[in-house]
Amino acid sequence: MTVQASATTAAEPSLVDLLDRLLGKGVVITGDVVVSLAEVDLVRIQLSAVIGSVREEMGMHD
């Protein structure tokens, strides 16, 4: 019973494991915000963020 419970937790990665994988490879997040009135665009904001590991950039591999 203990072996089966530990196998279940090993199959589902935790949030920390997922964040570590994403930051290890790098993530690009983009988004658009448009404020319009009467179907006329008044303000358009385009956002982009690149998130990556500092260890990779500085050559500090584990």
N, C-alpha and C positions, 0 to 999 in steps of 0.2 A: 504494500500500500504506500509506503514511503517512496519507493522507486517511481511509482506512477505519478505521485504528486510532484516530485522534483522534475520529471520529464515534462509535465504540463507547464511548469513555470519556465523551463528552458526553451520551450517552443514559442512562447509569447514574450518578446523582448519588452523591457520596461521603457518608460518615457526617456530616461537618461540614456539608455542604449541607442534609442532612435535618434536623439539629439546628437550623440557622439558620432554616429554614422553620417548624419546630414552635414555636420560641421567639418568632419574629416574630408568629405568630398567637396563641400561648398554648396551654397544655395543662392539662387537668384529669386528675389521676390519683386513682382511688378504689380502696379495697380493704377487705375484711372479713376478720377473723381470729376464729375461734370455737374455744374450747377446751371440749370436752364430755367427760363421763364417763357411761357407760351411757345414752347418748342424752339427757342432761340438759345444757343449756348452762350452763357455769360462768362463763366469761368471754367477753365479746364486745367486740371492738375494731373501730371503724369509722374508717378513715383517709381523709382527703381532702387533696390538695395541688394548689394552683394555681400553675403555673409560667408566667411571662411575661417578656417582654423589658423591661429597665429603661429602655432607650432610648425605647420607646413611652410609658411612663408619665411620663417626664420631658420629653417633647416633643422628643427629640433624633433626628429622622428624618434618614436619609441622603439 
